[in-house]
Amino acid sequence: MAFVATKGGEDAIAAAHAWRADRRRGDGDGEGCTLRQATTSFGRAIDRVMAEGALYDPDLAARALLQAEGDLVEAAFLLRSYRATQPRLVDARPIDTTAMRVQRRVSAIFKDVLGGQRLGPTADYSHRLFDTGETAPESESAPAPVAAEPVAPLPGAMGILGGETLLEAIPAAGHDAPPADLTTMPLDFPASRPIRLQALARGDEGFLLSLAYSTQRGYGNTHPFVGELRMGEVAVSVVPPELGFAIEIGDIVVTECQMVNQFTGSKTVPPQFTRGYGLSVGHADRRAMSMALVERALRADELGEATGSPAQDPEFVLSHCDNIQATGFVEHLKLPHYVDFQSELEIIRAIRRQADEQRAEDGTDRKKEDGDDRV
């Protein structure tokens, strides 16, 4: 199924690639947007590409973004396909978000949370007015605001509720074995909580956002609060076989969100707050919050709550949240389907012939009946 089979197909494909490359360069006088410009100017887009491409490397994500002309889904596709060609050297140990060097930390349930609220780099409290570029630039003599240094560590805000046993304990994985790795095995059902979290962590942000929104509009019966949302750097460590002990190999930026949701209790569990958890690489408030809302919705059956909404159906959510699979299945429809269409065309023609013959036969029978009536 390709255009190569058609006359002049290879030349047409080469010309299409050349045209696309020329558009990426812009006016033609320069090289277009450089890798450094993309990395420093499109941080949130790069964070999304890394999350959905399931590979943490800002430079590679920026390169994929430029190659894809800013198409985030295409860039994530490029990044994930590149990752699939690389050898897997060693598995990192689980990151410890309690030791995060926090750049941003807010809680919507406690005003005076221990360690304080830290707004960090955010547009949450701006007026969201479009900058037309016509405003006068700030005076060069005005001192620039100084960014606060990351703080490590900050105590978790959720510990206050946990200390009063008003918040459920962290849900167990259900077994003691290491969690399965979704990057090396196909998705299967029923899916364990670690598998659900892995799928959501690299799921399409728009899909997660829509499902999260649906849970707040009655399709999931949730009334959530942001217990804690934090963003900052965490250390990545590995245990080399030749050493036998852990060493830190670098730092990555992650965003973690813990939602709290009311739970009326059951025969064995008293009324308390339950958790929804979200984690994403990069600075991704919206993504982490959406993931936490959907993750909590997927636990409805486990908690004995009524189910039936899309966000509460694990098979629906996990089978459709990956935009790499989704875009491949949808966009393959624009490739040549000549043989398939011709076969369906013949079927439609045959059905119409049968319908025409049936109508003609019915008309003949009616004429005979009319003639008999006149006699």
Salt bridges, closest charged atoms under 4 A:
ASP22 OD1 - ARG25 NH2 3.56
ASP47 OD2 - ARG44 NH2 2.94
GLU52 OE2 - ARG48 NE 2.79
GLU52 OE2 - ARG287 NH1 3.12
GLU69 OE1 - ARG20 NE 3.04
GLU69 OE2 - ARG23 NE 3.94
ASP91 OD1 - ARG88 NE 3.15
ASP124 OD2 - ARG104 NH2 2.68
ASP124 OD1 - ARG128 NH2 3.67
GLU168 OE2 - ARG299 NH1 2.66
ASP181 OD2 - ARG88 NH2 2.53
ASP204 OD1 - ARG48 NH2 3.21
GLU205 OE2 - ARG286 NH1 2.61
GLU205 OE1 - ARG287 NH1 3.98
GLU228 OE2 - ARG105 NE 2.83
GLU228 OE2 - ARG230 NH2 2.93
GLU233 OE1 - ARG101 NE 3.52
ASP251 OD1 - ARG101 NH2 2.75
ASP285 OD2 - ARG104 NE 2.87
ASP285 OD1 - HIS283 NE2 3.41
GLU295 OE2 - ARG193 NE 2.68
GLU302 OE2 - ARG299 NH2 2.93
GLU305 OE2 - ARG296 NH2 2.75
ASP322 OD2 - ARG80 NH1 2.78
ASP322 OD2 - ARG202 NH2 3.98
GLU331 OE1 - LYS334 NZ 3.06
GLU346 OE2 - ARG349 NH1 3.18
ASP356 OD1 - ARG359 NH2 2.23
